[in-house]
Amino acid sequence: MKVLITGTAGFIGNNLAMRILERGDEVIGIDNLNDYYDVNLKKARLDRIINEKGFTEARINLEDRQAVAELFKKHKPERVVNLAAQAGVRYSLENPLSYVDTNIVGFTNILEGSRYQDVEHLVYASSSSVYGINTKMPFSVHQNVNHPVSLYAASKKANELMAHTYSHLFNIPTTGLRFFTVYGPWGRPDMALFLFTKNILAGKPIDVFNYGKHRRDFTYIDDIVEGVIRVLDKPAQPNPDWDSDNPDSATSRAPYKLYNIGNNNIVELMRYIEVLEDCLGKKAEMNMLPLQPGDVPDTYANVDDLVADMDYKPDTRVEDGIENFVRWYKDYYKV
């Protein structure tokens, strides 16, 4: 199988590409190596796959309509996984147009490429951020998510709507994956675990927002990748029982589906920090700060659909996941 993956120098995309290559499939990897965070880390990730048999690198921007169209036409991928995005909730308050360029315009180009090359299945990253001000826990893909609290979240909700349109009009099987707080080795430097580790080791205080009252469904990278692969191998199907009088937001009469991929286990931020302190053998000095604009206090994934349809449930404990991250961090940065 030939799989187009966007964001192959990114955290999730790089790990997914490795797994897809290991099982013998071809990967066409798109990334523009932008400088949103440390480009050297992105290059180091890319170095893990750049010389692997079956990997083809494409250094383009998703918002470059012609380049994306030519890539689809040249390589004719059978399946597509769109993971490239402008990420970050807080950054979307500072630079909103970058979210429009990559997450809206770029995703439209991916949809168009999938349309004209008859792609068998398009899987794309959504986010737990789409749940916005919802408070009913755990979050279910069958809930209404019309009240996002950041432009990042709104762009991911828009992706889900755009994908449904293409599934409906052009019969393209599309599956959106709402990821919940992904962490682990080779992670993003703008995420809490990375920032906390860096500062604690340097003897600097860490910023703890919402006065440490955040609760998150932390999901380990290997669990995310396993979930993506299982979904990729099972293209979305129409729901023949879909009823417009009682519409299910996670399915459709079109070949369209949504899943949460989360650990289904809510962890308090202070417990997360405590585990990190234990792994580092060093206590954190904390700046206790209020909830930031665009942040939600809690996330918690209902994964019943993932279990029912894919026979899969993420289960890595934060104690194990953080230990793995710390081991990688110390080795990578020679601490």
Salt bridges, closest charged atoms under 4 A:
ASP25 OD2 - ARG23 NE 2.73
GLU57 OE2 - ARG59 NH2 2.67
GLU112 OE2 - ARG115 NH1 3.20
GLU120 OE1 - ARG79 NE 2.97
GLU160 OE1 - ARG178 NH2 2.83
ASP190 OD2 - ARG188 NH2 2.69
GLU226 OE1 - ARG19 NH2 2.90
GLU226 OE2 - ARG230 NE 2.79
ASP233 OD2 - ARG23 NH1 2.77
ASP248 OD1 - HIS142 ND1 2.58
GLU274 OE1 - ARG271 NH1 2.43
GLU277 OE1 - LYS283 NZ 3.62
ASP295 OD2 - ARG90 NH2 2.64
ASP295 OD2 - HIS214 NE2 3.89
ASP298 OD1 - ARG215 NE 3.33
ASP305 OD2 - HIS142 NE2 2.93
ASP305 OD2 - LYS257 NZ 3.14
ASP309 OD2 - LYS257 NZ 3.86
GLU319 OE2 - ARG271 NH2 2.85
GLU319 OE1 - ARG317 NH1 3.83
ASP320 OD2 - ARG317 NE 3.17
GLU323 OE2 - ARG327 NH2 3.32
